[in-house]
């Protein structure tokens, strides 16, 4: 997933490592080593809705 696709997918089902999750947020972080920025996706489990996963945005698919 790219940063441009996040708005469309927010609150919807996405796939991460073969399992379905709900995209609940997108986080921007700065790397302390070189100062570059990177994005992470906040995913919620679809079965219980209680567990959260933080994943690289590039590994999440619509």
URJO-V735272 format. One record per residue. N is the residue number from 1. RES is the residue in three letters. PSI is psi in radians with two decimals (none if undefined). D_FIRST is the distance of its C-alpha to the first C-alpha in whole Angstrom. Layout:
N & RES & PSI & D_FIRST
N & RES & PSI & D_FIRST
This chain:
1 & UNK & 2.51 & 0
2 & UNK & 2.89 & 4
3 & UNK & -0.52 & 7
4 & UNK & -0.40 & 8
5 & UNK & -0.15 & 6
6 & UNK & -0.78 & 7
7 & UNK & -0.70 & 11
8 & UNK & -0.58 & 11
9 & UNK & -0.18 & 9
10 & UNK & 2.20 & 12
11 & UNK & 0.08 & 14
12 & UNK & 2.94 & 13
13 & UNK & 2.37 & 13
14 & UNK & 2.95 & 10
15 & UNK & 2.33 & 10
16 & UNK & 2.05 & 10
17 & UNK & 0.74 & 13
18 & UNK & -0.04 & 15
19 & UNK & 2.69 & 15
20 & UNK & 2.42 & 14
21 & UNK & 2.97 & 14
22 & UNK & 2.24 & 14
23 & UNK & 1.98 & 11
24 & UNK & -0.17 & 14
25 & UNK & 2.90 & 13
26 & UNK & 2.31 & 11
27 & UNK & 2.37 & 13
28 & UNK & 2.33 & 14
29 & UNK & 2.79 & 17
30 & UNK & 2.28 & 19
31 & UNK & 2.19 & 20
32 & UNK & -0.37 & 24
33 & UNK & -0.84 & 25
34 & UNK & -0.02 & 23
35 & UNK & 0.07 & 22
36 & UNK & 2.77 & 19
37 & UNK & 2.61 & 16
38 & UNK & 2.77 & 13
39 & UNK & 2.57 & 10
40 & UNK & 2.62 & 10
41 & UNK & 2.43 & 9
42 & UNK & 2.09 & 13
43 & UNK & 2.48 & 13
44 & UNK & 2.41 & 16
45 & UNK & 2.39 & 18
46 & UNK & -0.41 & 19
47 & UNK & -0.82 & 22
48 & UNK & -0.53 & 24
49 & UNK & 0.14 & 22
50 & UNK & -0.42 & 23
51 & UNK & 2.55 & 21
52 & UNK & 2.55 & 18
53 & UNK & 2.35 & 16
54 & UNK & 2.13 & 14
55 & UNK & 2.76 & 11
56 & UNK & 2.37 & 9
57 & UNK & -0.57 & 6
58 & UNK & -0.31 & 5
59 & UNK & -0.01 & 7
60 & UNK & 2.37 & 6
61 & UNK & 2.51 & 5
62 & UNK & none & 7
